[in-house]
Amino acid sequence: MAELFSDDWMNELKEAWNAEPEVRNKLADINFSSVITCGFKDEDKPRGVFVVENGECVRAGSFDGEDPNWDMRADRNDWMKWVEKGIGMTGMGMAFTTGKLKFLKGDFKAMIKDPRMAGPFVKSFGLMQKIGAE
């Protein structure tokens, strides 16, 4: 099992993303393309980057100065809880509302109201659970 947000972990997530039609194909249907970063709230820079073009993750790995469209941050303990136990739509809404999940870039409220994006977004967290992390 790879370290959370390491280059190896991000690439495992990329493989799981591209193999999951409920994520990849649903986002391809709406021509979703974005640079997504993730990391810890107490750090200036994100740890991992995920580049999506028309629903497919074309590159993933360690953050290297990319300009994200989405930048998600949480405490390590919260990330690990979601990796271990998963998170559904309600839990994600609560995590956002309580500040456990922060978006330094990206419009969470608009995304979560659009079922074409919200469903795949929640499922992407399920992929994190599927691959696990250290």
C-alpha positions in Angstrom: 0.0 0.0 0.0 1.4 3.4 -1.0 1.7 6.6 1.1 -1.3 8.9 0.8 -0.7 11.5 -2.0 2.7 10.0 -3.0 3.5 9.6 -6.7 2.7 5.9 -6.5 -0.6 6.5 -4.7 -1.7 9.1 -7.1 -0.9 6.8 -10.0 -2.9 3.9 -8.4 -5.8 6.4 -8.1 -5.4 7.3 -11.8 -5.6 3.6 -12.8 -8.7 3.0 -10.6 -10.3 6.3 -12.0 -9.7 5.3 -15.6 -11.1 1.7 -14.9 -14.3 3.0 -13.3 -17.0 3.9 -15.9 -19.1 5.7 -13.3 -16.3 8.2 -13.0 -14.5 8.3 -16.3 -17.4 7.9 -18.7 -19.8 10.1 -16.8 -17.3 12.9 -16.7 -16.4 12.3 -20.4 -20.1 12.8 -21.2 -19.9 16.4 -19.9 -16.4 17.0 -21.3 -14.9 17.5 -17.8 -11.3 18.6 -17.9 -9.5 19.9 -14.8 -6.3 20.0 -12.9 -7.1 18.6 -9.4 -4.8 18.9 -6.5 -5.1 17.6 -3.0 -3.2 17.8 0.3 -3.2 18.9 3.9 -4.8 22.0 5.4 -1.7 23.0 7.3 0.6 23.0 4.3 1.1 25.8 1.7 1.3 23.5 -1.3 -0.8 20.5 -2.2 0.9 17.1 -2.2 -0.7 15.3 -5.2 -1.9 16.3 -8.7 -4.5 14.7 -11.0 -4.9 15.9 -14.6 -8.2 15.0 -16.2 -9.0 15.5 -19.9 -12.5 14.7 -21.1 -13.1 12.5 -18.1 -9.9 10.5 -18.4 -7.0 11.0 -16.0 -4.0 11.5 -18.3 -1.4 12.3 -15.6 -1.1 11.9 -11.9 1.7 12.2 -9.4 3.4 14.5 -6.9 2.5 18.2 -7.1 5.0 20.1 -9.2 3.7 23.6 -9.4 0.6 23.0 -11.5 -2.1 25.6 -11.4 -5.2 23.7 -10.2 -8.8 24.2 -11.1 -9.7 22.3 -7.9 -7.6 22.2 -4.7 -8.9 20.0 -1.9 -7.5 20.1 1.6 -8.2 18.3 4.8 -6.3 17.1 7.9 -4.4 13.8 7.5 -6.7 12.1 10.0 -9.8 13.1 8.0 -8.3 11.9 4.7 -7.3 8.6 6.2 -10.8 8.2 7.7 -12.3 8.7 4.2 -9.8 6.4 2.6 -10.5 3.7 5.2 -14.3 4.0 5.6 -15.4 5.9 2.5 -17.7 8.9 2.4 -21.1 9.4 0.8 -22.9 12.4 -0.5 -24.3 13.4 3.0 -20.9 12.8 4.7 -19.2 14.9 2.0 -21.7 17.8 2.5 -21.1 17.6 6.3 -17.3 17.5 5.8 -17.6 20.7 3.6 -20.0 22.4 6.0 -17.9 21.8 9.1 -14.7 22.8 7.4 -13.1 19.3 7.5 -12.9 19.4 3.6 -11.8 22.7 2.2 -11.7 23.8 -1.4 -8.9 26.4 -1.8 -9.9 26.4 -5.5 -13.1 25.1 -7.2 -16.8 25.7 -6.4 -17.9 22.8 -4.2 -21.5 24.2 -3.9 -22.0 24.4 -7.7 -20.4 21.0 -8.3 -22.4 19.2 -5.6 -25.7 20.6 -7.0 -24.9 19.2 -10.5 -25.6 15.5 -10.4 -23.5 15.0 -13.5 -20.5 16.0 -11.5 -21.5 15.2 -7.9 -22.0 11.5 -8.5 -18.6 10.9 -10.1 -17.0 13.1 -7.4 -18.4 11.0 -4.6 -17.4 7.8 -6.4 -13.9 9.1 -6.8 -13.6 9.1 -3.0 -14.8 5.5 -3.1 -11.8 4.8 -5.4 -9.6 6.1 -2.6 -11.1 3.6 -0.3 -10.6 0.8 -2.8 -6.9 1.4 -3.2 -6.2 2.3 0.5 -3.2 4.3 1.8 -0.6 4.4 4.5 
